[in-house]
């Protein structure tokens, strides 16, 4: 069975195929879907830019328009970047496909276990992001319908649902059209974002599985050697098998480098695009005090960005922890026993030296993905939010 048709990757496969980014699609389909998605997004981004420019001197309205603008800019960058990096992404996918074909028995179970864990987290992330984007996009429609069905002295929707200028009066004054247009575009955009980010998340968990396989093989091979009696011939066989483990460790390290090459620049912009809206939405939440609908809308957006940031940093932490497990395993085994050949001890020393330096994913080589930096980013975002709030 093709691993990319399994439950682990079928979501990424379908979502990215819809957007023209699945590397195994025909070139014709990829270009067609890519162009159509970019055109759809431009139908809302360009009118927003026009309105954004018109309101540049009104700081309150200008700030309110920023999160939506940054959301589409983040999509624009990710969409373009993933197309440019399609060859690197395909290399990662080919490695995953090869691993599922060549590993057997317990090793294959580990790959399935970690892919299953990634799939569960990806499912939660997918459901939440659809709910957050759907809530943010659909809440104005709910308020608009309530105004029609149960009118009050003043509208429940005090401003237009989106700051947008189509330069077509019939569209600019049609609140229902503005809302539905936004819902359609937001849904298409989030389909791509979810498809691409869940794929990257699965890459990270596959790396973790490879480190677990190496760790288990080191421990099992040394334990078996110590507890069993072996001849000189068996010693050579043991050495050759141990060399294979070292090669497997090197393959895992190379795979981390491949993932890092494919995603490093993207991670840098993703972190930046997530930080700025987080600060601004908190600020907008304060300005919307008293307007329950707007407060709920901005809360969904802000919490979505927090989940988004955490989702980016968590895989980096997992890779870091799992790469250190190789060093810890080498240190913990009884490598000093006389049953272990000297040439194997030298190989263990090399693995320990390399294993002391944890592997990591970075954002443009300037930011290491992990929980420590996630906490630092949250602290900085809250500091900016406090400053903005104090000057208003």
JOSULUR-V756516 format. One record per pair of residues at least 6 apart in sequence whose C-alpha atoms are under 7 Angstrom apart, sorted by sequence separation. I is the first residue (numbers start at 1). J is the second residue. If there is no record, write none. Layout:
# JOSULUR-V756516
I:J
I:J
This chain:
# JOSULUR-V756516
4:10
16:22
55:61
56:62
166:172
171:177
288:294
289:295
362:368
363:369
55:62
165:172
288:295
361:368
362:369
17:25
100:108
147:155
360:368
361:369
4:13
13:22
20:29
21:30
147:156
20:30
52:62
285:295
335:345
20:31
20:33
52:65
143:156
144:157
285:298
19:33
20:34
143:157
284:298
285:299
18:33
19:34
160:175
140:157
281:298
19:37
161:179
330:348
282:302
140:161
281:302
330:352
278:302
327:351
327:352
45:72
278:305
217:245
327:355
326:355
327:356
214:245
274:305
324:355
323:355
324:356
214:248
324:358
214:249
274:309
323:358
323:359
141:179
271:309
320:358
320:359
319:359
320:360
211:252
319:360
210:252
316:360
137:182
138:183
207:252
316:361
137:183
207:256
317:369
316:369
317:370
316:370
317:371
313:369
314:370
313:370
314:371
313:371
313:374
21:83
23:86
310:374
23:90
126:194
122:198
118:201
118:202
115:202
118:205
115:205
114:205
115:206
114:206
3:97
111:206
114:209
268:363
267:363
268:364
267:364
65:163
111:209
264:362
265:363
110:209
264:363
265:364
264:364
260:361
260:362
279:381
283:385
278:381
279:382
282:385
239:344
279:384
283:388
107:213
275:381
279:385
283:389
8:115
8:116
208:318
212:322
215:325
219:329
8:119
204:315
208:319
211:322
215:326
51:163
207:319
211:323
51:164
226:339
51:165
75:189
201:315
208:322
215:329
219:333
225:339
48:163
50:165
204:319
211:326
48:164
47:164
48:165
47:165
47:166
41:185
40:185
136:297
136:300
136:301
92:258
92:259
132:300
132:301
132:304
19:192
89:262
88:262
129:304
15:191
16:192
15:192
85:262
16:195
15:195
16:196
12:195
11:195
12:196
12:198
12:199
78:266
74:270
74:273
70:273
70:277
67:277
67:280
67:281
63:280
64:284
